[in-house]
Amino acid sequence: MIDWRSARVAWQVLALSQLREQPLRVLATVLAIALGVALGAAVYLINAAALTQFDQATRRLIGEADIVIRGPASGFDQSVFVALARESAVSVASPVLELRLALAPANRPALPLLALDPFRAAALQPELVSALGAHITALFAHDAIVLSRAAADTLGLRRSDLLSINVGGAVKSLRVIDILPGDAYPEPLGIMDIAAAQWTLERLGRINRVDLRLRPGSDPRLVRARLNQWLPAGVFAVTPQIERGRASSASRAYRVNLDMLALVALLTGGFLVFSTQWLSVLRRRVALGLLRCLGVTRAQLRLALLAETLASGALGSALGVELGALIAMLTLRYLGADLGNRQFAAIAATLAVHPVPLLGFALIGTAAAGAGGALPAWQAARRSPALALKAGDAELDLNRLVTTAPGLALLAAGALLAWLPAIGGLPLPGYVSIAALLLGSVLLVPALTRRLIGALPRTGQVVLDTGFAQLQGSLSSSTVSLASMIVSFSLMVAMAIMVHSFRDSFELWLAKLLPADLQLRCSLGSDTCALSAAEQSRIAALAGVARAEFRRVQPIFLQADHAPVTLIARDLPAERAADTLPLLREAREPGAAALPPVWISEAVQDLYGYQPGQSLALPLAGRAQSFFIAGVWRDYVHAGGALVIRRQDYLAATGDGSANEGSLWREPHTSIAAIEAAIRAALAPNDALELISSPELRERSLLAFDQAFLITYALEAIAVLIGLVGVSVAASSTALARRAQFGMLRHLGMLRRQVLWMFASEGIALSALAVLYGLLLGALLSLILVYVINRQSFNWSIDLSVPWLQLASLSAALIIASAITALWSGRAAMSQDPIRAVREDW
Amino acid sequence: MRQVLRLEALSKRYRAGAAPVLDGLQLQLNDGEFLAIMGESGAGKSTLLNIIAGLERPDSGHVLLDGIDLRTLDDDALTRLRRARVGFVFQAFHILPYLTVLQNVALPLDLLGIARAEREPRARQWLERCGIGALWHSYPRELSGGELQRIAIARALVHEPALLLADEPTGNLDAATAGQILRVLREQLQTSAASAILITHSRAAAQTADRIARLQDGRLTPEVP
């Protein structure tokens, strides 16, 4: 049974010593935990806000439907709705045309439009329809539209204003008849009557969604299965859960990766606590020995030391939670909720702070600090007080950790785990692999330290040799300092290699896919704007245009429970696909002559299991058309997957010769500005095209890439900071503990600067070892990040590319920082005269 | 007369195959007795002290402190016994620099659970007895070696232990200060009625004790004071 009172006395004595003598070190550990908790809490709060927003929006859209009939944006014949309404199990059937409106001018994002039958929809989306209020009959006008508050604010429109949209190349005006209250729907949205929308948007007889409520007693699973048997190709009966889950499942890997990054930051902070506490216990060994002599038991001492780190952890966690909430609030207000993941953009996401999850983060932070302090507390309590009180004995026993078996076993386990597939679409074995490799490498540090430091050469220079001898004689503290530097540096190296590899691959990919001078597109993401065949011919014939290529891009559904796949129909000679697409694999054998080729992206390969050489049925114009999978290409844009087919095959299957994207090559000596002006003049008054030069598009894309990695860059910075703090703490703790030794060396005649350089040489030797080991370990971890985590999370591959200059700079920075902190700490430790230094007990 | 300490056939060696540091050592210490142990460096004097205090375990033999066989106790029980019955004075003083003189002296009482209202007056009383009552609010860094050792003596006796163990208490002091410290130690032992064992190289220091023994070849042999 623990005598709590004596434990409390011991804790008070020890805590007092820490606060009085090492306040900056206490602050460093508190801040290290705070940073890790803040990052985790901020990422969680921002993602939660965005998810809540999406969920609320989708619930409003789907309402109380039991089944949703979902088709491609191009729609299906509304006779399907009639057949559905006649189904015996169906109580209410509500037809919907759900599109993304191209706005004019084209430099604004497309506006989501929900066109519905208000009377039928009233039963299924009551909140949305009731918000229409008295304007429900005014909605029947062919040009009437109701906007959500978010849409009105974004577009700067008020009631009775006109909204210009682009429909198939012509500009039309819609009249804003009402603006919904802010709480009716949180995202930008336009609502029209379905018949008015079909007329105005030239979609007569077409719908793309039907919401169904079933009669009581009907089994939705059975009804879905029956419906899916006769629905046209590319049209599926899905559950509302699948609809609601699309946003969260599409972003799940991204969110989990961010959470893992935050966890890494926290663990790095926990490791700093470990190294700081280890050195602190070394420094206070005599006090600890004295307390044991005076009657503090091992358990009480262990508890007192643990309480120290738990207190720092609790304080850091409390600070971190506040800081995380502040970061989340500022990020949502000024940067948005997507954290760089554009598919996850939620404009009006609001911060909701619930105490329970934040308490969870606080507990995790405290536990990380406690875990960091556990080994030093255990070791200190084990130590013989008689030895601790003996002068000159300053080493905690790390002999048990010199064995290499556990470290090697963890490395082997980590290597094996890296080969395992994802679980539930998440690279969980990959995360565990990284943890095992990191921990295994850290456990090998004592043995490594013993070998490497033991092998430091005698140089014949008294300053260097004394410094190296000190390192060899203080393996325990050297090991801890080394391990601390290795952990933070290797994480830094791993992330730097991963991000550089990704950026490199992305840049090369952009260069391959954007060879033309000018890109044009009809209001990105819209469903209503397209260039007719005549317009395409007019553009291609313009003076200054050497070559023009047009594409039809649209989302289609391959399976009910997957996000839509992007179909890209483009001019593409099959035998020269590798010249145009960043192909990774091609089918070994040519396909059956009758089947047209399709090239699938890596995401389609991973998510659907298709392979080159197989056939694939694509739903085009309501019919399943068979294609031959000719190859796999790299795609960094379409997370749900993308398919490329030849335009002539698309035209043959659908009769649709329109295009919504294009690439132009200019004649020599023709400026891009001149071509842009010519295009606008040729298509006037159609102002639906967005024109951008390829270099500018590449630049924008790379900027978006860098924004997406803001969190990763933040984590790199935190790892650097914690690493440097660890170096500084180790140097100053060691310097303080060796004041008497420095004084003795000065008595023997060593100059002050010689003592300083001796100390600095120790720091440089240790940091050089840390850099070498950290580079190797970081490179190993980066392989897992590049080939396992990244591939399994996002279903695309990247090529390894090492940022040699950046790594060299980081390495030099760490070594220089070690030297500087050693010099600074040494100066501080020698600030008192040598006579007093050798007199001191402590 | 009450026997405070009895050592029976105590043996200890540090490495297998090496000569024993303690070899069948016998010792008896009665209530209020003051014993000085002399010996050359490396003879095992500190080892003997550590075994008596329960900080180390002998290879064989028995240590009975106030009739309690230390071999029957686990580490926690040894620690509690030490807390209540033993006081220490070290050569290097080992006064905690971030506590005041009063807090340092009161620390053993605090560990025993004695309330502040009682422990501080007791601590001040002992500081007065050791001649440094005026320094109760000072910090150790402001004090001389002699003053620090007086604090250590006060701390060692404040909880009225049965046994005081002093390991070279005058080793870091000049001759004059050492003499003062030994006088203070002798006086306070008489006041507290504690028994004491003093480890020393110094014949002069040893002669302040009631009896002297020499540790040689692992055993104690009496010497004439």
Interface residues (C-beta under 8 A of the other chain):
Chain A: D3 R5 S6 V9 A10 V13 L16 S17 R20 E21 V286 A287 L290 R292 C293 L294 G295 V296 T297 R298 A299 S384 P385 A386 L389 A391 D841 W842
Chain B: S46 N50 A53 L55 E56 D75 D76 T79 R80 R82 R83 A84 F88 F90 A92 F93 H94 I95 L96 P97 Y98 L99 L107 P108 D110 L111 L112 G113
